[in-house]
């Protein structure tokens, strides 16, 4: 087991590199299995290096092989076609690129993060981390990469969390920190009678309009602002998806109190987060996410009871949670009518 851990870095880098070179895209676009020589020419890489990369991808069950005329020919497995090609509607390509070029660099400083108890943006990128989202959105290019990451996640997981509770009674929805609008689209698709306002920073709204949300999405609108400082739109339901895990308990309570004040009587707030077991013993994915929050943000992953306590401190009652069986779960708190 420990021997495997020593090679885990190699495993992730194999996937990162294969996606960056476009190996899976080349194979998806071909009408037949390709040889290593054909793939190396298509991606502009050495034959020797490509052969080794393809062998590793085959070992990871991302590629399948067949032999003919004394050669090995490669094609994508179903898993690679669904998640690793850019053309797939459930592609994780952008998420993998963000992990490779941003998250992975922060993890180089995990030891420092553990020692210091704070994120490592300054060491990783040379930018101050005092304002978390100034660091996350340190350039337009980096902002779009992060928004593409969010888009990938909610294209795959969005329907599960939006339908974990019956949200049909809530007609006016506000997605705070709604980013690319992918979750807002899932909401309007699942609940045809609702409208969604995406509330986010002005530059995020600009990028979302330019790259992600079209004028055809008529039930989705935008409101610019900082949810810690500016007035929040009145709504029946507020969505906080992967928001509270960015912040300390104090900041979470501050934000939830602002939401409670703006929320209509009888309204609610939906938290979408990866939930730890009550004793913190798992799931492993969420435990690793919590370490990622340490190297990247001010926050942490929490249990449903910890989120319920934050909601109760802000005034919300009848707090319930639903496990989706996927990466992200849902917690709903209500404001009394």
C-alpha positions in Angstrom: 0.0 0.0 0.0 2.7 2.5 1.0 4.6 1.5 -2.2 1.6 2.5 -4.2 1.4 5.9 -2.4 5.0 6.6 -3.5 3.8 6.4 -7.1 0.6 8.3 -6.7 2.2 11.5 -8.1 3.2 9.6 -11.2 -0.4 8.3 -11.6 -1.9 11.8 -11.5 0.8 13.3 -13.7 0.1 10.6 -16.3 -3.5 11.6 -16.6 -2.6 15.4 -16.5 -0.1 14.9 -19.4 -2.3 12.7 -21.5 -5.1 15.3 -21.3 -2.8 18.2 -22.0 -1.3 16.6 -25.0 -4.7 15.7 -26.3 -4.2 11.9 -26.5 -7.8 11.1 -25.7 -9.1 13.7 -28.1 -7.0 12.4 -31.0 -8.3 8.8 -30.3 -11.9 10.0 -30.0 -11.7 11.8 -33.3 -10.2 8.9 -35.2 -12.5 6.4 -36.9 -10.3 3.5 -35.9 -7.7 2.5 -33.3 -4.3 4.2 -33.8 -0.7 3.1 -33.5 1.7 4.8 -31.1 3.5 6.3 -34.1 0.2 7.8 -35.4 -0.6 9.2 -32.0 2.8 10.6 -31.4 2.7 12.5 -34.7 -0.8 13.8 -34.0 0.1 15.2 -30.6 3.6 16.3 -31.6 5.5 14.2 -29.1 8.4 11.7 -29.3 7.6 8.1 -30.3 9.5 6.7 -27.3 7.8 9.0 -24.8 4.4 8.4 -26.4 4.8 4.7 -26.2 5.6 4.8 -22.5 2.6 7.2 -21.9 0.2 5.0 -23.8 1.4 1.9 -21.9 0.8 3.7 -18.6 -2.7 4.8 -19.7 -3.5 1.2 -20.7 -2.4 0.1 -17.2 -4.7 2.6 -15.7 -7.6 1.2 -17.9 -8.0 4.5 -19.7 -7.0 3.0 -23.1 -7.6 -0.4 -24.6 -5.4 -2.2 -27.1 -5.6 -4.6 -30.0 -2.8 -6.2 -32.1 -2.5 -6.5 -35.8 0.3 -6.6 -38.4 2.8 -6.9 -35.6 1.7 -3.5 -34.1 -0.3 -2.4 -31.0 -3.3 -0.2 -31.7 -4.9 2.0 -29.1 -8.5 3.3 -28.5 -10.2 5.0 -25.6 -12.1 3.1 -23.0 -15.7 4.2 -22.3 -14.5 6.0 -19.2 -11.9 8.0 -21.1 -14.4 9.0 -23.8 -17.0 10.1 -21.2 -14.7 12.1 -18.8 -11.4 12.9 -20.5 -12.3 14.1 -24.0 -13.0 17.8 -24.5 -16.0 17.2 -26.7 -17.9 15.1 -24.1 -20.8 16.9 -22.3 -19.6 15.3 -19.0 -15.9 16.1 -19.7 -13.6 16.6 -16.7 -10.9 18.0 -19.0 -11.0 21.5 -17.7 -11.1 20.3 -14.1 -8.0 18.2 -14.7 -6.3 21.2 -16.3 -7.1 23.4 -13.3 -5.9 20.7 -11.0 -2.6 20.3 -12.9 -1.8 24.0 -13.3 -3.1 25.5 -10.1 -4.2 23.1 -7.3 -1.2 20.8 -7.9 1.2 23.8 -7.4 -0.4 24.7 -4.1 0.0 21.1 -2.9 3.8 21.4 -3.4 3.6 23.5 -0.2 1.3 21.2 1.9 4.0 20.8 4.5 4.1 24.6 5.0 0.3 24.8 5.0 0.1 22.2 7.8 2.8 24.0 9.8 1.4 27.4 9.3 -2.3 26.6 9.2 -3.0 28.8 6.2 -3.2 28.7 2.4 -0.1 28.8 0.2 -1.0 31.1 -2.7 1.8 33.5 -1.9 4.5 30.8 -2.2 2.9 29.0 -5.1 2.1 32.1 -7.3 3.7 35.1 -5.6 0.4 36.8 -4.9 -1.0 37.9 -1.5 -3.6 35.6 -0.2 -5.2 38.1 2.3 -8.1 38.5 -0.1 -8.9 34.9 -1.1 -10.7 35.6 -4.3 -8.2 38.2 -5.5 -5.7 35.3 -5.3 -8.1 32.8 -6.9 -9.0 35.3 -9.7 -5.5 36.8 -10.0 -5.9 37.1 -13.8 -8.7 36.7 -16.4 -7.1 33.5 -17.6 -7.0 32.0 -14.1 -10.6 33.1 -13.5 -11.9 31.4 -16.7 -10.0 28.2 -15.7 -11.7 28.2 -12.3 -15.1 28.8 -13.9 -14.5 26.0 -16.3 -13.7 23.8 -13.3 -17.0 24.7 -11.7 -18.8 24.1 -15.0 -17.3 20.6 -15.3 -18.3 19.7 -11.7 -22.0 20.9 -12.0 -22.5 19.4 -15.4 -21.8 16.0 -13.7 -23.0 16.5 -10.1 -25.5 19.4 -10.4 -28.7 17.5 -11.0 -28.1 15.2 -8.0 -27.8 18.0 -5.5 -30.5 20.2 -7.0 -33.0 17.3 -6.8 -31.9 15.9 -3.4 -34.8 18.0 -1.9 -38.0 19.0 -3.6 -37.3 22.6 -4.4 -40.4 23.2 -6.5 -42.1 25.4 -3.9 -39.3 28.0 -4.2 -40.0 30.1 -7.3 -37.4 32.9 -6.8 -33.9 31.5 -6.4 -30.6 33.2 -5.8 -27.4 31.3 -6.5 -24.8 33.1 -4.4 -21.3 32.8 -5.9 -23.0 31.2 -8.9 -19.9 31.5 -11.0 -20.3 30.0 -14.5 -24.1 29.4 -14.1 -23.9 25.7 -14.5 -25.8 25.0 -11.3 -28.4 27.7 -12.2 -29.0 25.9 -15.5 -29.5 22.6 -13.6 -32.0 24.3 -11.3 -34.1 25.9 -14.1 -34.0 22.5 -15.9 -35.3 20.6 -12.9 -37.8 23.2 -11.8 -39.4 24.9 -14.9 -41.4 27.4 -12.9 -38.4 28.9 -11.1 -36.1 31.8 -12.0 -32.5 32.1 -10.8 -30.4 35.1 -10.1 -26.6 34.5 -10.1 -25.0 36.8 -7.5 -21.3 37.2 -8.0 -18.4 39.6 -8.2 -18.6 42.0 -11.2 -15.7 40.5 -13.1 -17.1 37.0 -12.6 -20.5 38.1 -13.9 -18.8 39.6 -17.0 -16.9 36.4 -17.7 -20.0 34.3 -17.2 -22.0 36.4 -19.7 -19.1 36.2 -22.2 -18.3 32.5 -21.9 -21.0 30.5 -20.2 -24.6 31.9 -20.0 -26.3 32.9 -23.2 -29.3 35.1 -23.8 -31.2 32.0 -24.5 -31.2 31.2 -20.8 -34.1 33.6 -20.2 -34.9 32.4 -16.6 -31.3 33.2 -15.5 -30.3 36.7 -14.6 -27.3 38.4 -12.8 -26.7 40.6 -9.9 -23.2 42.0 -9.2 -21.8 42.3 -5.8 -19.7 41.0 -2.9 -22.0 38.8 -0.7 -20.1 39.8 2.5 -20.6 43.6 1.8 -23.4 44.3 -0.7 -27.2 44.0 -0.3 -28.4 40.5 -1.3 -31.4 40.1 -3.7 -34.6 39.0 -1.9 -35.4 35.4 -2.8 -37.4 32.3 -1.7 -34.3 30.1 -1.8 -30.6 30.8 -1.6 -28.0 28.4 -2.9 -24.5 28.2 -1.5 -22.7 25.6 -3.6 -19.1 24.9 -2.6 -19.0 28.3 -0.8 -19.0 27.8 2.9 -16.1 25.3 2.7 -13.9 28.3 1.6 -14.4 30.2 4.9 -13.9 30.0 8.7 -16.8 29.3 11.0 -17.0 33.0 11.8 -17.2 34.1 8.2 -19.8 31.4 7.4 -22.0 32.6 10.3 -21.6 36.2 9.1 -22.7 35.3 5.6 -25.6 33.0 6.7 -26.9 35.8 9.0 -26.9 38.2 5.9 -28.9 35.5 4.0 -31.3 35.0 6.8 -32.1 38.7 6.9 -32.7 38.9 3.1 -34.6 35.6 2.8 -38.4 35.8 2.5 -40.4 34.2 5.4 -41.0 30.6 4.6 -37.8 30.6 2.4 -34.7 28.5 2.8 -31.0 28.1 2.1 -29.5 25.1 0.3 -25.9 24.2 1.1 -24.1 22.0 -1.4 -20.9 20.6 0.1 -18.9 17.4 0.4 -19.9 16.0 3.8 -17.6 14.3 6.3 -18.8 11.4 8.4 -19.9 12.5 11.9 -16.7 11.2 13.5 -14.5 12.6 10.7 -13.4 9.1 9.7 -14.2 9.6 6.0 -15.0 9.6 3.2 -11.3 9.7 2.1 -12.2 12.0 -0.8 -13.7 14.6 1.6 -10.7 14.3 3.9 -8.4 15.1 1.0 -10.7 17.9 0.0 -10.3 19.4 3.5 -6.5 19.3 3.0 -7.1 21.1 -0.3 -9.1 23.8 1.5 -6.1 24.2 3.8 -3.6 24.8 0.9 -6.1 26.9 -1.1 -8.6 28.7 1.1 -9.4 29.8 4.6 -11.9 27.0 5.2 -12.4 23.3 5.6 -14.9 20.5 4.9 -17.4 19.8 7.6 -20.0 17.2 8.8 -23.7 17.8 8.4 -24.0 18.5 12.1 -21.4 21.2 11.8 -23.3 22.9 8.9 -26.5 22.5 10.9 -24.9 24.4 13.8 -23.8 27.2 11.5 -27.3 27.4 10.1 -28.9 27.4 13.5 -26.6 30.2 14.7 -27.9 32.3 11.8 -31.6 31.6 12.7 -32.5 28.8 10.3 -34.6 25.9 11.6 -35.7 22.4 10.5 -32.3 21.7 9.1 -32.1 18.4 7.1 -29.4 16.8 4.9 -29.5 14.4 2.0 -26.6 12.2 0.9 -26.6 11.9 -2.9 -24.2 8.9 -3.1 -21.9 11.1 -5.2 -19.2 13.6 -4.4 -21.5 16.4 -3.2 -24.4 16.4 -0.8 -27.2 18.8 0.2 -28.2 20.5 3.4 -31.4 22.5 3.7 -32.3 25.1 6.4 -35.6 26.9 6.5 -36.7 30.4 7.7 -40.0 30.3 9.6 -43.0 31.8 7.8 
